[in-house]
Amino acid sequence: MKSKIFLAAGILAALVTSASAQTVGDWVLGNYKGGAYWFPGVVEKTGNGTVTVVYDDGDRETVGLTAVRPYDWMIGMKVECNFQGQGNWYPGTISALAGETIGIAYDDGDKETTKTGRCRSR
């Protein structure tokens, strides 16, 4: 019985989280092209069980409700970023965050201030 209650609570929590990220103008994380990563963007429009996200890097995509979640990045969180915009993604930790400007302390010791559109999370 307990497992059924926990399962129901988990499903409800997932639905509430997904539903809370559906307002036009919300900053969200979108699961771009259904891949392994979540990218920051803004909800442009909603309707018929879909959400159109304009990602911080300029890409636009219409996805199902489960492919969008609230933006939850904060200082100390692990992300991967495209170092100096050169196309190579490296793991690091958010060291500063102010709007779309993000400070990254890379795992290899490098540091960079960049834009959220060059970063992704799992």
N, C-alpha and C positions, 0 to 999 in steps of 0.2 A: 504494500500500500504506500509506504514512504517513497519508493522509487517512482510511482505514478504521480505523486504530489510534486516531487522535485522535477520530473519531466514536464508536467503541466506548467509549473512555475517558470522553468527555463524557456518554454515556448512562448509564454506570455511576456517574459522579459525581452525576448528577441523581437516580438511584434511591437512592443512599446518602443524599444530602441529604434527600430526601423521606421515606425510611424512618426517619431519625433523629429526625424531628419527630412521631412517632406515639404517644408514651407519655402516658398520662393524667397531667395535672398539668403537662406541659411548657408553657412560655410560647413561643408561636409567632407567626408572621405568617400570616394567612389572606387569600386572595384573595376578598374579600367579593363575593358575587353574580357572580363571574367578571369583574369590572370591571378597570380599569387600575391599581387601587391595592391595597396590602397593608396590613392593619390588625392591630394586636397583640391577642392573646387567649390563652386557656388551653384546652388540649385537655381536654374533658369526658369523651368516650368515643370508642372506636375499634371498628371491626368491619366485616366484609364490604367491605373496600376503601374505607371512608369514615371521616371524622373529624368529630366534633362539636366546634366551637370556640365558646367563650363569649368574645366580644370584650370588650375593656376598657371599651367604652362601654355594655355590657349586652346588645347584640344576640347572638343565638345562631344558628348555621348549621351544617348538616351538608354537608360537601363531599367531593369525591374526594381521594385522596392527593396528587395533583399540585397541589392548591390550598392546600397548607400547606407552609411552610418554617420552618426554625429562626429564632427571634427573633435578629436580628443588629444591632440598633440600637446605636450607640456615639457618643460625643462626636465631633463633627466631621462627622457624616453629614448629608446633605441629606434633609429631610422636608417635608411640608406639614402645617400645623395649622389648626384651626378657631379663629381668633383670638377670645379671650374667650368662646368658645362661642356666637358670634352667627351662625354659619352660613356665614361667608366663610372660604375656605381660602387660605392664603398660604404661599409657600415660605420656608424658613428652614433654619438649621443647628442641630443639637443642641449646646447649650453646657453642659448639666449633665444627669445622669441618675442617679436613685436610685429603683429599683423603678418604680412607676407615676408618679412625679413626674419631669417633664421640663422642662428649661430650653431655650427656643428664642430664638435671635437671628435675627429675621426679616430678609429681604433688604432691606426698606425702612428698617431701622434700629430698629424696635420690638423690644422684648424682653418675654418673658412666661415665667412658671413656670406650667405647666398639668399635665394628666394625659395619659398615653400614649393614652388612649381618644379624645382629641381630635386625634390625629395619624395620618398615613398615609405610606406610602412607595411608590415605584414598583419 
